[in-house]
Amino acid sequence: MPFSLRRLANHRLIAFDSAGVTFRYKNYRRVGGDRQQVMSLATDEFIRRFLLHVLPRGFHRIRHYGLLAGSARKASLALARELLNVAAPAAANDQPTEPDGFRPPCSCCGGRMIVIEVFERRRQPRGPPSANTTNREFRP
């Protein structure tokens, strides 16, 4: 599903009739003014996708509440660590870095893996690696 219906306000509905629902949504995979797009869905499909975001009776949405709420996350975690008498985690720059020749072990056979390509954190590759990238192990 390339869009989310959880934030569907009335001003984003463009048209609706017995044939379907047309609405505006934001495509986060695109950059710039091309993000805002329009989609039309059959009425039953629109309602099905919309109801996926409705919570059952008795449940509460807790996105902005609690210990990990965005505005007070650092302060509340520091207070929790103090009350629990737990040491703060080591800073990222205090951790020793791995040497360039480090090869992680394979989870199946235990042998050392050859790193072909490293992806950015929280990013999925969108296609095959380009041909001009070289393998770390075999330098010409």
N, CA and C of each residue as an Amber inpcrd file, in Angstrom:
protein
   420
   0.8500000  -1.1610000   0.0000000   0.0000000   0.0000000   0.0000000
   0.9010000   1.2320000   0.0000000   0.9750000   2.0190000  -1.0820000
   1.8980000   3.1400000  -1.1630000   1.4410000   4.3610000  -0.3830000
   0.3050000   4.3230000   0.2470000  -0.1930000   5.4800000   0.9900000
  -0.8790000   5.0000000   2.2460000  -1.1220000   5.9270000   3.1500000
  -1.7680000   5.5690000   4.3990000  -3.0660000   6.3430000   4.5380000
  -4.0990000   5.6760000   4.9720000  -5.3900000   6.3220000   5.1530000
  -5.6020000   6.7790000   6.5910000  -4.6080000   6.6110000   7.4470000
  -4.8080000   6.9440000   8.8520000  -4.9490000   8.4340000   9.0770000
  -4.4650000   9.2570000   8.1720000  -4.5710000  10.7000000   8.3110000
  -5.4510000  11.2760000   7.2170000  -6.5490000  10.6820000   6.9610000
  -7.4170000  11.1240000   5.8840000  -8.4190000  12.1380000   6.4250000
  -8.1560000  13.4100000   6.1930000  -9.0590000  14.4740000   6.6190000
 -10.0560000  14.7610000   5.5070000 -11.1560000  15.3950000   5.8540000
 -12.2010000  15.6870000   4.8720000 -11.6990000  16.5460000   3.7200000
 -10.7680000  17.4590000   3.9830000 -10.2990000  18.3300000   2.8950000
  -9.5040000  17.5580000   1.8470000  -9.0690000  16.3310000   2.1380000
  -8.3380000  15.5300000   1.1600000  -9.2670000  14.7190000   0.2650000
 -10.5380000  14.6210000   0.6170000 -11.5040000  13.9300000  -0.2480000
 -11.8610000  14.8540000  -1.4040000 -11.6900000  14.3760000  -2.6040000
 -11.9680000  15.1820000  -3.7880000 -13.3580000  14.8890000  -4.3150000
 -13.6860000  13.6180000  -4.4730000 -14.9980000  13.2370000  -4.9910000
 -15.3520000  11.8440000  -4.4930000 -16.6420000  11.6060000  -4.3320000
 -17.1060000  10.2700000  -3.9880000 -18.5150000  10.0890000  -4.5220000
 -18.7560000   8.9000000  -5.0450000 -20.0740000   8.5360000  -5.5610000
 -20.1910000   7.0170000  -5.4860000 -21.1900000   6.4610000  -6.1260000
 -21.3900000   5.0080000  -6.0560000 -20.2770000   4.2430000  -6.7680000
 -19.5690000   4.8800000  -7.6920000 -18.4970000   4.2080000  -8.4240000
 -17.2060000   4.1200000  -7.6240000 -16.9290000   5.1320000  -6.7870000
 -15.6840000   5.0920000  -6.0360000 -15.4140000   6.3750000  -5.2810000
 -14.2280000   6.4180000  -4.6940000 -13.7830000   7.5620000  -3.9010000
 -12.4760000   8.0610000  -4.4900000 -12.3720000   9.3730000  -4.6990000
 -11.1550000   9.9960000  -5.1850000 -10.6270000  10.8950000  -4.0800000
  -9.3470000  10.7570000  -3.7740000  -8.7700000  11.5270000  -2.6850000
  -7.3170000  11.8580000  -2.9870000  -6.7940000  12.8290000  -2.2530000
  -5.4170000  13.2730000  -2.3830000  -4.6090000  12.6040000  -1.2740000
  -3.3880000  12.1610000  -1.5900000  -2.4990000  11.5540000  -0.5960000
  -1.0720000  11.9690000  -0.8690000  -0.2010000  11.7460000   0.1080000
   1.2000000  12.1190000  -0.0130000   2.0340000  10.8610000  -0.2150000
   2.7710000  10.8070000  -1.3240000   3.6450000   9.6870000  -1.6330000
   5.0480000  10.0240000  -1.1160000   5.4610000   9.3940000  -0.0160000
   6.7320000   9.7140000   0.6250000   7.9350000   9.1920000  -0.1490000
   7.7230000   8.4100000  -1.1680000   8.8440000   7.9210000  -1.9740000
   9.3100000   8.9610000  -2.9770000   8.5170000   9.9870000  -3.2020000
   8.8740000  11.0370000  -4.1560000   9.3310000  12.2810000  -3.4110000
  10.0880000  13.1200000  -4.1050000  10.6240000  14.3310000  -3.5010000
  10.0500000  15.5380000  -4.2330000   9.8300000  16.6080000  -3.4920000
   9.3980000  17.8630000  -4.1010000   7.8970000  17.9650000  -4.2530000
   7.4830000  18.7680000  -5.2210000   6.0690000  19.0330000  -5.4450000
   5.3040000  17.8550000  -6.0050000   6.0230000  16.8150000  -6.4090000
   5.3790000  15.6300000  -6.9890000   4.8650000  14.6800000  -5.9100000
   5.0610000  15.0320000  -4.6260000   4.6230000  14.1510000  -3.5380000
   3.1140000  14.0320000  -3.4560000   2.4040000  15.1330000  -3.6430000
   0.9490000  15.1160000  -3.5550000   0.4000000  14.4330000  -4.8120000
  -0.3660000  13.3800000  -4.6110000  -0.9270000  12.6550000  -5.7390000
  -2.4040000  12.3840000  -5.4940000  -3.0910000  11.9960000  -6.5410000
  -4.5230000  11.7190000  -6.4630000  -4.7480000  10.2520000  -6.8020000
  -5.6590000   9.6140000  -6.0530000  -5.9640000   8.2090000  -6.3080000
  -7.4680000   8.0020000  -6.2410000  -7.9580000   7.1190000  -7.0860000
  -9.3660000   6.7170000  -7.0540000  -9.4360000   5.2340000  -6.7370000
 -10.3220000   4.8920000  -5.7990000 -10.5180000   3.4960000  -5.4150000
 -11.9990000   3.1700000  -5.4600000 -12.2960000   1.9070000  -5.6740000
 -13.6820000   1.4590000  -5.5640000 -14.1250000   1.6750000  -4.1190000
 -15.3980000   1.9290000  -3.9170000 -15.9100000   2.2680000  -2.5920000
 -15.6000000   1.1870000  -1.5610000 -15.8240000  -0.0770000  -1.9030000
 -15.5670000  -1.1370000  -0.9300000 -14.0850000  -1.2620000  -0.5830000
 -13.1900000  -1.0600000  -1.5510000 -11.7510000  -1.1150000  -1.2860000
 -11.3220000   0.0640000  -0.4160000 -11.8770000   1.2450000  -0.6770000
 -11.5690000   2.4180000   0.1420000 -11.9780000   2.1840000   1.5980000
 -13.1770000   1.6680000   1.8030000 -13.6670000   1.4170000   3.1630000
 -12.8310000   0.3350000   3.8370000 -12.4320000  -0.7030000   3.0970000
 -11.5990000  -1.7580000   3.6680000 -10.2710000  -1.1910000   4.1560000
  -9.6070000  -0.3800000   3.3100000  -8.3270000   0.2040000   3.7010000
  -8.4830000   1.1940000   4.8440000  -9.5680000   1.9400000   4.8460000
  -9.8130000   2.9040000   5.9160000 -10.0210000   2.1910000   7.2530000
 -10.7700000   1.1120000   7.2480000 -11.0730000   0.4000000   8.4880000
  -9.8770000  -0.3540000   9.0610000  -8.8280000  -0.5500000   8.2630000
  -7.6120000  -1.1550000   8.7940000  -6.9820000  -0.2720000   9.8710000
  -7.2980000   1.0290000   9.8590000  -6.7060000   1.9780000  10.8000000
  -7.6200000   2.3040000  11.9670000  -8.7930000   1.6960000  12.0450000
  -9.7110000   1.9460000  13.1570000  -9.4110000   0.9430000  14.2640000
  -9.2180000   1.4590000  15.4730000  -8.9020000   0.5830000  16.6000000
 -10.1590000  -0.0700000  17.1470000 -10.0630000  -1.2890000  17.6540000
 -11.2110000  -1.9440000  18.2780000 -11.6340000  -1.2090000  19.5470000
 -12.8480000  -1.4420000  19.9810000 -13.3800000  -0.8040000  21.1830000
 -12.5000000  -1.1540000  22.3840000 -12.2050000  -0.1630000  23.1950000
 -11.3990000  -0.3750000  24.3850000  -9.9130000  -0.1450000  24.1830000
  -9.4500000  -0.0170000  22.9410000  -8.0470000   0.2420000  22.6750000
  -7.8290000   1.7460000  22.5570000  -6.6390000   2.2040000  22.9240000
  -6.2970000   3.6220000  22.8210000  -5.0270000   3.7540000  22.0060000
  -4.9940000   4.7640000  21.1700000  -3.7930000   5.0370000  20.3960000
  -2.7890000   5.7100000  21.3250000  -1.5810000   5.1490000  21.4360000
  -0.6240000   5.6500000  22.4080000   0.6100000   6.2380000  21.7420000
   0.4950000   6.6780000  20.5400000   1.6500000   7.1570000  19.7990000
   2.3490000   8.3330000  20.4850000   1.5850000   9.2540000  21.0370000
   2.1770000  10.4700000  21.5860000   2.2040000  10.4910000  23.1040000
   2.0980000   9.3630000  23.7520000   2.0450000   9.3210000  25.2060000
   3.1230000   8.4180000  25.7610000   3.3860000   8.5590000  27.0360000
   4.2350000   7.6070000  27.7250000   5.6920000   7.9890000  27.8010000
   6.4780000   7.0350000  28.2260000   7.8940000   7.2310000  28.4790000
   8.6630000   7.6410000  27.2270000   8.2760000   7.1110000  26.0850000
   9.0160000   7.3840000  24.8510000   8.3700000   8.4520000  23.9800000
   7.4970000   9.3020000  24.5470000   6.8970000  10.3860000  23.7780000
   8.0070000  11.3010000  23.2840000   7.9030000  11.7720000  22.0550000
   8.9850000  12.4970000  21.3990000   9.4800000  13.7320000  22.1230000
   8.5900000  14.5520000  22.6680000   9.0100000  15.8370000  23.2230000
   9.8140000  15.6940000  24.5050000   9.5900000  14.6450000  25.2720000
  10.2690000  14.5040000  26.5600000  11.0350000  13.1970000  26.6700000
  11.3840000  12.5920000  25.5440000  12.0150000  11.2710000  25.5570000
  13.3360000  11.2680000  26.3160000  14.2310000  12.2240000  26.0230000
  15.5410000  12.2250000  26.6690000  15.4250000  12.4270000  28.1730000
  14.5960000  13.3810000  28.5640000  14.4550000  13.6730000  29.9940000
  13.8240000  12.5030000  30.7420000  12.7860000  11.8980000  30.1630000
  12.1120000  10.8040000  30.8600000  12.9860000   9.5490000  30.9190000
  13.7760000   9.2840000  29.8850000  14.6870000   8.1370000  29.9290000
  15.7990000   8.3590000  30.9520000  16.2920000   9.6010000  31.0350000
  17.3260000   9.9080000  32.0250000  16.7680000   9.7310000  33.4340000
  15.5430000  10.1980000  33.6650000  14.9120000  10.0480000  34.9730000
  14.6820000   8.5700000  35.3010000  14.2290000   7.7940000  34.3190000
  13.9990000   6.3630000  34.5320000  15.3070000   5.6510000  34.8750000
  16.3930000   6.0000000  34.1860000  17.6940000   5.3890000  34.4840000
  18.1470000   5.7480000  35.8980000  17.9050000   7.0070000  36.2770000
  18.2930000   7.4410000  37.6200000  17.4900000   6.6960000  38.6860000
  16.1800000   6.5800000  38.4820000  15.3370000   5.9080000  39.4600000
  15.6360000   4.4130000  39.5570000  16.0160000   3.8160000  38.4350000
  16.3480000   2.3900000  38.4230000  17.8050000   2.1300000  38.7810000
  18.5640000   3.2270000  38.9480000  19.9750000   3.1310000  39.2840000
  20.7390000   2.3360000  38.2220000  20.4970000   2.7000000  36.9490000
  21.1200000   2.0390000  35.8120000  22.0420000   3.0420000  35.1290000
  23.1920000   2.5850000  34.7050000  24.1430000   3.4570000  34.0250000
  23.6200000   3.8380000  32.6490000  23.9510000   5.0410000  32.2230000
  23.5660000   5.5030000  30.8820000  24.3370000   4.7030000  29.8440000
  23.7580000   4.4890000  28.6640000  24.4690000   3.7320000  27.6220000
  25.6850000   4.5120000  27.1420000  26.6930000   3.7970000  26.6830000
  27.9080000   4.4300000  26.1810000  27.5880000   5.2130000  24.9190000
  28.2490000   6.3350000  24.7520000  28.0420000   7.1490000  23.5480000
  28.5700000   6.3940000  22.3420000  28.0250000   6.7260000  21.1710000
  28.3930000   6.0180000  19.9380000  29.8770000   6.1850000  19.6200000
  30.4640000   7.3540000  19.9550000  31.8680000   7.5690000  19.6160000
  32.8090000   6.8940000  20.6080000  32.3110000   6.4300000  21.7810000
  33.1390000   5.7330000  22.7560000  33.3570000   4.2640000  22.4030000
  32.4990000   3.7290000  21.5540000  32.6030000   2.3150000  21.2060000
  33.7510000   2.1160000  20.2200000  34.5290000   1.0530000  20.4170000
  35.6450000   0.8190000  19.4840000  35.1130000   0.4940000  18.0930000
  35.7790000   0.9970000  17.0960000  35.3660000   0.7310000  15.7200000
  36.0000000  -0.5700000  15.2520000  35.3660000  -1.2060000  14.3060000
  35.8740000  -2.4600000  13.7630000  36.9720000  -2.1580000  12.7610000
  37.9990000  -2.9800000  12.7010000  39.0600000  -2.7460000  11.7190000
  38.5310000  -2.9300000  10.3020000  39.2320000  -2.3500000   9.3240000
  38.8010000  -2.4220000   7.9240000  38.6890000  -3.8500000   7.4150000
  39.5610000  -4.7280000   7.8930000  39.5710000  -6.0990000   7.4060000
  38.5950000  -7.0080000   8.1330000  37.7040000  -6.4750000   8.9530000
  36.7760000  -7.3030000   9.7160000  35.7980000  -7.9960000   8.7850000
  35.6370000  -9.2930000   8.9530000  34.6750000 -10.0660000   8.1760000
  33.7820000 -10.8010000   9.1530000  32.4790000 -10.4970000   9.1720000
  31.5780000 -11.1430000  10.1360000  31.4130000 -12.6280000   9.8380000
  31.1260000 -13.4260000  10.8820000  30.9470000 -14.8670000  10.6660000
  29.5760000 -15.1680000  10.0540000  29.5220000 -16.2080000   9.2420000
  28.2750000 -16.6620000   8.6440000  27.4490000 -17.3730000   9.7150000
  26.1430000 -17.0900000   9.7630000  25.2920000 -17.7130000  10.7750000
  25.0420000 -19.1970000  10.4760000  25.2450000 -19.6340000   9.2460000
  25.0050000 -21.0440000   8.8940000  26.2370000 -21.9190000   9.1150000
  27.3590000 -21.5400000   8.4990000  28.5320000 -22.4190000   8.5350000
  29.6310000 -21.9290000   9.4610000  29.5780000 -20.6660000   9.9040000
  30.5970000 -20.1400000  10.7930000  31.8050000 -19.5720000  10.0790000
  31.8800000 -19.7360000   8.7680000  32.9910000 -19.1810000   8.0010000
  32.8790000 -17.6670000   7.9040000  33.9180000 -17.0240000   7.4530000
  33.9290000 -15.5680000   7.3340000  33.2700000 -15.1250000   6.0310000
  32.3380000 -14.1730000   6.1460000  31.6130000 -13.6920000   4.9660000
  32.4160000 -12.6190000   4.2450000  32.2290000 -12.5260000   2.9380000
  32.8410000 -11.4830000   2.1260000  31.7900000 -10.3890000   1.9300000
  32.1080000  -9.1880000   2.3570000  31.1690000  -8.0690000   2.2430000
  31.2170000  -7.5470000   0.8190000  30.0850000  -7.6290000   0.1260000
  30.0080000  -7.1680000  -1.2530000  29.5170000  -5.7360000  -1.2980000
  28.4940000  -5.4250000  -0.5020000  27.9410000  -4.0780000  -0.4890000
  27.3000000  -3.8370000   0.8690000  27.3890000  -2.6140000   1.3440000
  26.7940000  -2.2310000   2.6170000  25.7140000  -1.2010000   2.3270000
  24.4930000  -1.4350000   2.8430000  23.3800000  -0.5300000   2.6110000
  23.2520000   0.4350000   3.7750000  22.6900000   1.6080000   3.4800000
  22.4310000   2.5670000   4.5450000  21.4010000   1.9890000   5.5020000
  21.4710000   2.4140000   6.7440000  20.5310000   1.9370000   7.7520000
  19.1210000   2.3740000   7.3970000  18.1660000   1.4780000   7.5880000
  16.7360000   1.6900000   7.3350000  16.4270000   2.0090000   5.8690000
  17.2520000   1.5630000   4.9550000  17.0020000   1.7580000   3.5220000
  16.9890000   0.4080000   2.8380000  16.0850000   0.2570000   1.8920000
  16.0520000  -0.9720000   1.1130000  16.6670000  -0.6930000  -0.2360000
  17.4310000  -1.6410000  -0.7620000  17.9710000  -1.4310000  -2.1040000
  16.8430000  -1.4100000  -3.1180000  16.9460000  -0.5570000  -4.1000000
  15.8940000  -0.4180000  -5.1080000  16.2250000  -1.1360000  -6.4030000
  17.3830000  -1.6810000  -6.5320000  17.7390000  -2.3780000  -7.7550000
  19.0490000  -3.1120000  -7.5720000  19.5390000  -3.7520000  -8.6130000
  20.8140000  -4.4640000  -8.4900000  21.9490000  -3.4650000  -8.2920000
  23.0480000  -3.8910000  -7.6480000  24.1760000  -2.9840000  -7.4550000
  24.7630000  -2.5650000  -8.7880000  25.3080000  -1.3710000  -8.8360000
  25.8840000  -0.8850000 -10.0870000  27.1620000  -1.6540000 -10.3950000
  27.4900000  -1.7420000 -11.6700000  28.6290000  -2.5500000 -12.1170000
  29.9580000  -1.9050000 -11.7530000  29.9770000  -0.5920000 -11.4800000
  31.2480000   0.0670000 -11.2110000  31.7000000  -0.0700000  -9.7630000
  30.8770000  -0.6480000  -8.8720000  31.3180000  -0.8800000  -7.5050000
  32.2340000  -2.0990000  -7.4740000  33.2680000  -2.0180000  -6.6790000
  34.2260000  -3.1140000  -6.6170000  34.0150000  -3.9270000  -5.3710000
  34.4200000  -5.1540000  -5.4200000  34.3590000  -6.0490000  -4.2750000
  35.5250000  -5.7280000  -3.3560000  35.2820000  -5.6680000  -2.0700000
  36.3350000  -5.3480000  -1.1030000  37.4720000  -6.3650000  -1.1180000
  37.1320000  -7.6270000  -1.3070000  38.1240000  -8.6800000  -1.2160000
  39.0360000  -8.7400000  -2.4250000  38.5060000  -8.4670000  -3.5910000
  39.2660000  -8.6280000  -4.8230000  39.5210000  -7.2750000  -5.4630000
  40.5970000  -6.6510000  -5.1020000  40.9560000  -5.3650000  -5.6810000
  41.9130000  -5.6060000  -6.8410000  41.6580000  -4.9980000  -7.9880000
  42.5370000  -5.2430000  -9.1480000  43.8870000  -4.5820000  -9.0030000
